[in-house]
Amino acid sequence: MKKQLLIFGISMLTTVFAVGQTLKINSETAIVKFNFVSEKTIGTVKGITANIKFNPDNPSSASISGTADITTIDTKNKNRDKDLKAPEFFDANKYPTINFKSSSIEQSDKGYLMKGDMTIKGISNKVKIDFTYSDKTFTGTTKIYTNDYNFFEKKNNKEDSKVLIRITIPIL
């Protein structure tokens, strides 16, 4: 009987780790940094929440979804931050969060490649996020275009609407 319980316990643990465990993030230090290249505007967004199921040995079984609180946007310029929260840009009163939900995660030369949907102002677009996971921290990079989310559009050149994003999510 004890042997059967031991085998059952080991098989349950193996199943949990093979599928991926749910990780609790450190919301206090999780941060999104951005660089709106053509406007030479850098800043941060905090208020990160996430549901992460991840096993580095089995990334295809992983899933990551999360939100960032756009009302925390900080560019070190209070007037600009106020403008960015206004309806012409992020419309923070109506759309207080930026959302992401993964559709696939796979290993890559750089660590991992995650594909999924990013939603800003109710508009969803497919994005790819390169990320690493080490020292209990997820660090990811991606780029988006403001043109794709209908704010601060650059009609003559889409590249001028490029925003570089770096996401850092420590795990407790």
C-alpha positions as CSV (number, residue, x, y, z in Angstrom):
1,M,0.0,0.0,0.0
2,K,2.8,2.5,0.9
3,K,4.6,1.6,-2.3
4,Q,1.4,2.3,-4.3
5,L,0.9,5.7,-2.6
6,L,4.6,6.6,-3.3
7,I,4.2,5.7,-6.9
8,F,1.0,7.7,-7.1
9,G,2.6,10.7,-5.4
10,I,5.6,10.6,-7.8
11,S,3.4,10.3,-10.8
12,M,1.3,13.3,-9.7
13,L,4.4,15.4,-9.2
14,T,5.8,14.4,-12.5
15,T,2.5,15.3,-14.2
16,V,2.4,18.7,-12.5
17,F,6.0,19.6,-13.6
18,A,5.6,18.1,-17.1
19,V,2.5,20.3,-17.8
20,G,4.0,23.3,-16.1
21,Q,3.4,24.9,-12.8
22,T,1.6,28.1,-12.1
23,L,4.1,30.8,-11.1
24,K,3.3,33.7,-8.8
25,I,4.8,37.0,-10.1
26,N,6.3,39.9,-8.1
27,S,3.8,42.6,-9.1
28,E,5.8,45.2,-7.1
29,T,8.8,45.0,-9.4
30,A,7.3,43.7,-12.6
31,I,7.6,46.5,-15.3
32,V,7.2,47.2,-19.0
33,K,9.7,49.7,-20.5
34,F,9.0,51.3,-23.8
35,N,10.8,53.4,-26.4
36,F,8.7,55.2,-29.0
37,V,11.6,55.5,-31.3
38,S,10.6,58.3,-33.7
39,E,9.3,60.5,-30.9
40,K,12.3,59.9,-28.7
41,T,9.9,59.0,-25.8
42,I,10.9,56.4,-23.2
43,G,8.8,55.4,-20.3
44,T,7.4,52.7,-18.1
45,V,4.1,51.0,-17.3
46,K,3.6,49.1,-14.0
47,G,0.6,47.4,-12.4
48,I,1.5,44.1,-14.0
49,T,-0.6,41.0,-13.3
50,A,-0.1,37.7,-15.0
51,N,-1.1,34.1,-15.0
52,I,2.0,32.1,-16.0
53,K,2.1,28.3,-16.4
54,F,5.7,27.5,-17.5
55,N,8.1,24.6,-17.4
56,P,11.4,25.4,-19.2
57,D,11.8,21.8,-20.2
58,N,8.3,21.7,-21.9
59,P,7.6,25.2,-23.3
60,S,4.9,23.9,-25.7
61,S,2.6,23.2,-22.7
62,A,3.1,26.7,-21.3
63,S,0.7,29.6,-21.3
64,I,1.1,33.2,-20.3
65,S,-1.5,35.9,-20.0
66,G,-1.3,39.2,-18.3
67,T,-2.3,42.9,-18.1
68,A,-0.4,46.1,-17.6
69,D,-2.2,49.1,-16.0
70,I,-1.9,51.9,-18.5
71,T,-3.0,54.5,-15.9
72,T,0.5,54.0,-14.4
73,I,2.3,55.2,-17.6
74,D,5.3,57.3,-16.7
75,T,7.5,59.2,-19.1
76,K,8.9,61.6,-16.5
77,N,6.8,64.4,-18.0
78,K,3.4,64.8,-16.2
79,N,1.8,66.8,-19.1
80,R,2.8,64.1,-21.6
81,D,1.6,61.3,-19.3
82,K,-1.8,63.1,-19.0
83,D,-2.0,63.4,-22.8
84,L,-1.1,59.7,-23.3
85,K,-4.0,58.7,-21.0
86,A,-6.4,60.9,-23.0
87,P,-8.9,59.5,-25.5
88,E,-6.7,60.5,-28.5
89,F,-4.0,58.1,-27.3
90,F,-4.6,55.2,-24.8
91,D,-8.0,56.4,-23.6
92,A,-7.1,55.1,-20.1
93,N,-10.6,55.8,-18.6
94,K,-12.2,53.5,-21.2
95,Y,-9.3,51.1,-21.7
96,P,-7.3,51.0,-18.4
97,T,-5.2,47.9,-19.3
98,I,-3.1,46.5,-22.1
99,N,-3.7,42.8,-22.3
100,F,-1.7,39.9,-23.7
101,K,-2.6,36.2,-24.1
102,S,-0.2,33.7,-25.5
103,S,-1.2,31.2,-28.2
104,S,2.1,29.3,-28.4
105,I,5.5,29.2,-26.8
106,E,8.6,27.4,-28.2
107,Q,12.3,27.2,-27.6
108,S,14.5,29.4,-29.8
109,D,18.1,30.3,-30.3
110,K,17.6,33.3,-27.9
111,G,15.7,31.4,-25.3
112,Y,12.0,31.2,-26.1
113,L,9.6,32.6,-28.7
114,M,6.1,33.4,-27.6
115,K,3.3,34.3,-30.0
116,G,0.0,35.7,-28.9
117,D,-2.5,38.5,-29.0
118,M,-1.9,42.0,-27.6
119,T,-4.9,44.2,-27.0
120,I,-4.6,47.9,-26.7
121,K,-7.7,50.1,-26.8
122,G,-9.9,47.1,-27.6
123,I,-7.8,46.3,-30.8
124,S,-6.0,43.0,-30.8
125,N,-3.0,42.2,-33.0
126,K,-0.7,39.2,-33.2
127,V,2.7,39.8,-31.7
128,K,5.9,37.8,-31.1
129,I,7.8,38.1,-27.9
130,D,11.4,36.8,-27.5
131,F,12.1,36.0,-23.9
132,T,14.4,34.3,-21.5
133,Y,13.8,32.8,-18.1
134,S,16.7,32.8,-15.7
135,D,17.2,33.6,-12.0
136,K,13.4,33.4,-11.5
137,T,12.9,36.3,-14.0
138,F,11.2,36.5,-17.3
139,T,12.7,39.1,-19.6
140,G,11.0,39.7,-23.0
141,T,11.3,42.0,-25.9
142,T,9.0,42.8,-28.7
143,K,8.0,45.7,-31.0
144,I,4.6,47.1,-31.8
145,Y,3.4,49.9,-34.1
146,T,1.0,52.5,-32.8
147,N,-0.6,52.6,-36.3
148,D,-1.8,49.0,-35.6
149,Y,-3.7,50.2,-32.6
150,N,-5.2,53.4,-34.1
151,F,-3.3,56.0,-32.0
152,F,-0.5,58.4,-32.8
153,E,-0.6,57.1,-36.3
154,K,2.3,57.9,-38.7
155,K,0.5,57.8,-42.1
156,N,3.5,58.3,-44.3
157,N,5.8,55.7,-42.7
158,K,4.7,52.8,-40.5
159,E,8.2,52.4,-39.2
160,D,7.9,55.8,-37.6
161,S,5.1,54.4,-35.4
162,K,7.5,51.7,-34.0
163,V,7.6,51.2,-30.2
164,L,10.3,48.9,-28.7
165,I,9.1,47.1,-25.6
166,R,11.1,45.3,-22.8
167,I,9.1,43.3,-20.2
168,T,10.6,42.2,-16.9
169,I,8.6,39.9,-14.7
170,P,10.3,38.5,-11.5
171,I,8.8,35.4,-10.0
172,L,8.3,35.0,-6.2
